[in-house]
Amino acid sequence: MFERYTEKARRVIFFARYEASQFGSPYIETEHLLLGLLREDKALANRFLRSHQALESIRKQVEAHTTIREKVSTSVDLPLSHECKRVLAYAAEEAENLGHKHIGTEHLLLGLLREKKCFAAEILEERGLRLNHVREEIARSSSEKVTANRPKESSLLNEFSRDLTQA
């Protein structure tokens, strides 16, 4: 199921499962996915939430909202909630729309923002994140990476050889 996911995105899912087990949840919910995202990709959190303490403050918000039950063993395979499944589907759509082959942490963030009626989206919107703004920022940074990786105008042949007819 996670073949197209980057290594970081896979770790987000792993951390989301861990967070769900710590809260004693029978499902991996969107808020667990958000906590996993913040735990794994600190650069993404700093970029969009502009806070080094985002993980802890959001964790406290999730704790206040969630009924904490007895911890579930991390060896138990917790299923994804319906909302979480939709978030992953949205993330795949966002990756495709941006022309990306792989689903990364930035696509998971976009997926969370698209799932309007979930607690994680509420948290993100309270902190000023808006879907279109985040999408534009990701598209802009992606195009900057492509431009930076583009080969120089001169080819290797021109660079390391000499035209003998021009002697």
C-alpha positions as CSV (number, residue, x, y, z in Angstrom):
1,M,0.0,0.0,0.0
2,F,2.9,2.4,0.7
3,E,5.1,1.6,-2.3
4,R,4.9,5.2,-3.6
5,Y,5.6,6.8,-0.3
6,T,9.0,8.3,0.4
7,E,11.0,6.9,3.4
8,K,10.1,10.0,5.5
9,A,6.3,9.5,4.6
10,R,6.6,5.9,5.7
11,R,8.1,6.9,8.9
12,V,5.2,9.3,9.5
13,I,2.8,6.4,9.2
14,F,5.0,4.4,11.6
15,F,5.0,7.3,14.1
16,A,1.3,7.8,13.7
17,R,0.7,4.1,14.6
18,Y,3.0,4.6,17.6
19,E,1.0,7.8,18.7
20,A,-2.3,6.0,18.3
21,S,-1.0,3.1,20.5
22,Q,0.2,5.6,23.2
23,F,-3.3,7.2,23.3
24,G,-4.9,3.7,23.4
25,S,-6.8,4.4,20.2
26,P,-8.3,1.4,18.3
27,Y,-7.6,3.3,15.0
28,I,-4.9,5.6,13.5
29,E,-6.7,8.9,13.4
30,T,-5.8,12.1,11.6
31,E,-4.5,13.7,14.7
32,H,-2.1,10.8,15.1
33,L,-1.0,11.3,11.5
34,L,-0.4,15.0,12.3
35,L,1.7,14.1,15.4
36,G,3.7,11.6,13.3
37,L,4.3,14.2,10.6
38,L,5.5,16.8,13.1
39,R,7.7,14.2,14.8
40,E,9.3,13.0,11.5
41,D,9.6,16.2,9.5
42,K,10.7,19.0,11.7
43,A,11.8,21.1,8.7
44,L,8.2,20.9,7.4
45,A,6.8,21.9,10.8
46,N,9.2,24.8,11.1
47,R,8.5,26.0,7.6
48,F,4.7,26.0,7.9
49,L,4.0,26.3,11.6
50,R,7.1,28.5,12.3
51,S,7.6,26.9,15.6
52,H,10.1,24.6,17.1
53,Q,7.6,23.7,19.9
54,A,4.8,22.8,17.5
55,L,4.9,19.1,18.3
56,E,4.5,19.6,22.1
57,S,1.8,22.2,21.9
58,I,-0.2,20.2,19.3
59,R,0.3,17.0,21.4
60,K,-1.2,18.9,24.4
61,Q,-4.1,20.0,22.2
62,V,-4.7,16.4,21.1
63,E,-4.5,15.1,24.7
64,A,-7.1,17.6,25.8
65,H,-9.4,16.6,22.9
66,T,-8.9,12.8,23.2
67,T,-10.1,10.3,25.8
68,I,-6.8,8.6,26.7
69,R,-7.3,4.9,27.2
70,E,-4.9,2.1,28.2
71,K,-1.9,2.0,25.9
72,V,-2.2,-0.5,23.0
73,S,0.8,-2.7,22.3
74,T,2.8,-1.4,19.4
75,S,2.9,-4.9,17.9
76,V,-0.9,-4.7,17.3
77,D,-1.6,-3.7,13.8
78,L,-4.0,-0.7,14.1
79,P,-6.2,0.1,11.1
80,L,-6.5,3.5,9.6
81,S,-9.7,5.4,10.4
82,H,-11.9,6.4,7.4
83,E,-10.8,10.0,7.7
84,C,-7.1,8.9,7.7
85,K,-7.7,6.7,4.6
86,R,-9.2,9.8,2.8
87,V,-6.2,11.9,3.9
88,L,-3.8,9.3,2.3
89,A,-6.0,9.3,-0.9
90,Y,-5.9,13.1,-1.0
91,A,-2.1,13.0,-0.5
92,A,-1.8,10.7,-3.5
93,E,-3.9,13.1,-5.6
94,E,-1.9,16.1,-4.5
95,A,1.4,14.3,-5.5
96,E,-0.1,13.6,-8.9
97,N,-1.4,17.1,-9.4
98,L,2.0,18.5,-8.6
99,G,3.6,16.1,-11.0
100,H,5.5,14.1,-8.3
101,K,6.0,10.4,-8.6
102,H,6.3,9.8,-4.9
103,I,4.1,10.8,-2.0
104,G,6.1,12.8,0.6
105,T,5.5,14.4,3.9
106,E,4.4,17.6,2.1
107,H,1.6,15.7,0.3
108,L,0.5,14.2,3.7
109,L,0.2,17.8,5.0
110,L,-1.9,18.8,2.0
111,G,-4.1,15.7,2.5
112,L,-4.7,16.7,6.2
113,L,-5.7,20.2,5.1
114,R,-8.1,18.8,2.5
115,E,-9.9,16.6,5.0
116,K,-11.8,19.6,6.4
117,K,-13.9,17.8,9.0
118,C,-11.1,16.2,10.9
119,F,-9.5,17.3,14.1
120,A,-6.0,17.6,12.6
121,A,-7.3,20.1,9.9
122,E,-8.9,22.1,12.6
123,I,-5.6,22.3,14.5
124,L,-3.7,23.3,11.4
125,E,-6.2,26.0,10.4
126,E,-6.2,27.4,13.9
127,R,-2.5,27.9,13.4
128,G,-3.0,29.8,10.1
129,L,-2.4,27.1,7.6
130,R,-4.6,27.3,4.5
131,L,-4.7,24.6,1.8
132,N,-4.1,26.9,-1.2
133,H,-1.3,28.8,0.4
134,V,0.5,25.6,1.4
135,R,-0.1,24.0,-2.0
136,E,1.4,27.1,-3.7
137,E,4.4,27.1,-1.4
138,I,5.1,23.5,-2.1
139,A,4.7,23.9,-5.8
140,R,7.1,26.9,-5.7
141,S,9.7,25.0,-3.8
142,S,9.4,22.0,-6.1
143,S,9.9,24.2,-9.2
144,E,13.0,25.8,-7.5
145,K,14.5,22.3,-6.9
146,V,13.8,21.3,-10.5
147,T,15.5,24.5,-11.8
148,A,18.4,24.0,-9.5
149,N,18.9,20.4,-10.7
150,R,18.5,21.3,-14.4
151,P,21.7,20.6,-16.4
152,K,23.8,23.6,-17.6
153,E,23.2,24.9,-21.1
154,S,26.5,23.5,-22.3
155,S,26.7,19.8,-22.7
156,L,29.6,17.6,-21.4
157,L,30.8,17.2,-25.0
158,N,31.2,20.9,-25.3
159,E,32.8,21.2,-22.0
160,F,35.4,18.5,-22.3
161,S,36.2,18.5,-26.0
162,R,37.4,20.7,-28.8
163,D,35.9,21.1,-32.2
164,L,38.7,20.2,-34.6
165,T,37.1,21.9,-37.6
166,Q,37.3,25.2,-35.7
167,A,41.1,24.9,-35.2
